Amino acid sequence: MSILEGMEKALFSFLNFLSDKIVTIKFSLVTEQSFSIVRIESEKGVKSLSSS
């Protein structure tokens, strides 16, 4: 019983660690995407300003 409980605790801590990593990876991907969108939009704005 105690061995099973230990395995369960280890599994839960591993899953928590994994979900934390996945969340940070997703967050960094989202921020990268939003930054690139902002960069593309600002480049478009600069181009439209310089063309007029």
C-alpha positions as CSV (number, residue, x, y, z in Angstrom):
1,M,0.0,0.0,0.0
2,S,2.7,2.5,0.9
3,I,4.7,1.7,-2.2
4,L,1.6,2.3,-4.3
5,E,1.0,5.6,-2.5
6,G,4.6,6.6,-3.1
7,M,4.2,5.8,-6.8
8,E,1.0,7.8,-7.0
9,K,2.7,10.8,-5.3
10,A,5.6,10.6,-7.7
11,L,3.3,10.4,-10.7
12,F,1.3,13.4,-9.5
13,S,4.4,15.5,-8.9
14,F,5.7,14.4,-12.4
15,L,2.4,15.4,-14.0
16,N,2.4,18.7,-12.2
17,F,5.9,19.4,-13.4
18,L,5.0,18.4,-16.9
19,S,1.9,20.6,-17.0
20,D,3.9,23.6,-15.7
21,K,6.4,23.0,-18.5
22,I,3.7,22.7,-21.1
23,V,2.0,25.9,-19.8
24,T,5.3,27.9,-20.0
25,I,6.0,26.5,-23.5
26,K,2.5,27.5,-24.6
27,F,2.9,30.9,-23.0
28,S,6.2,31.5,-24.7
29,L,4.8,30.4,-28.1
30,V,1.8,32.7,-27.7
31,T,4.0,35.7,-26.8
32,E,6.3,35.0,-29.7
33,Q,3.4,34.8,-32.1
34,S,1.9,38.1,-30.7
35,F,5.2,39.8,-31.0
36,S,5.7,38.7,-34.6
37,I,2.1,39.9,-35.4
38,V,2.9,43.2,-33.8
39,R,6.1,43.4,-35.8
40,I,4.4,42.6,-39.1
41,E,1.6,45.2,-38.4
42,S,4.2,47.9,-37.5
43,E,6.2,47.1,-40.7
44,K,2.9,47.4,-42.7
45,G,2.3,50.8,-41.0
46,V,5.8,52.0,-41.8
47,K,5.4,50.9,-45.5
48,S,2.1,52.6,-45.9
49,L,3.5,55.8,-44.3
50,S,6.6,55.8,-46.5
51,S,4.6,55.1,-49.7
52,S,2.2,58.1,-49.2
